[in-house]
């Protein structure tokens, strides 16, 4: 089983948002991350990158679009 961690891109570096993510729902106005226990984390922003080798998801908030 491959689970990922979600990090928010910020000017000072990456900040961990959630771990053990098994599912991602992408909607026009938000991203929903669901962990292995079913806990959901909603995030308003955009998906920046997915690294399947590192099990890492990078997101950026609406007020932080520069990468």
Secondary structure, 3 states (H helix, E strand, C coil): CCCEEEEEEECCEEEEEEEEEEEEEECCCCEEEEECCCCEEEECEEEEEEECCCCEEEEEECCCCCC
